[in-house]
Amino acid sequence: MDPKTRKMFQVQVSDAEKAMEVLNILMGEETEPRKEFIFENAKKVRDIDW
């Protein structure tokens, strides 16, 4: 990442255990849990990069 154009944000997590659970679902090798998570939470999204 080019240091001149990148943006860095500090993220604070209030529930580390829940954050790890979600991260494992989204980044894990199994696709079915990820698909279920996306379908269940798609309408809750407020900010998407597009």
N, C-alpha and C positions, 0 to 999 in steps of 0.2 A: 504494500500500500504506500502510495506516495505521501510522505509527510506534509507536503505543501497543500494537498487537497483532501486528505482524510479528516474525518470527524471522530472524536473520541468522546464517549459519554461514560460517566461513572454510574454503575447500576448497584442499587442496594436491594438485597433480598430479605424480606421479613420472615419467610418460611423456607429455609434451605432444603429441608427434606422434601417438601412439595415441589420445589424448583428442580431438584434432582430427578424426581419422578417424571415430571413433564419433559425434562431434557432427555431422559432415557427413552421415553416414548417417541419423541420427535427425531432423535438421532440414532436410535437403535436399528439393528439389522432387520427386525420383524416389521413387515409392512402393515399387517392387519391392525395392530394397536394404534399405529400412526393414523391410518385411515379413519378408524373409529373416533379418535380424538379430534381430528379435523372436522368430521361431520357433526360431532356433538358441540363443538365450540365455534364453528364458522360464523354464526349469527352474533356472537358476543364481541367480535373484533371491531375495534374502533379506529385503528390506525394501521394501514398497510402501505408499504413502499411501492407504489405504482403510479 
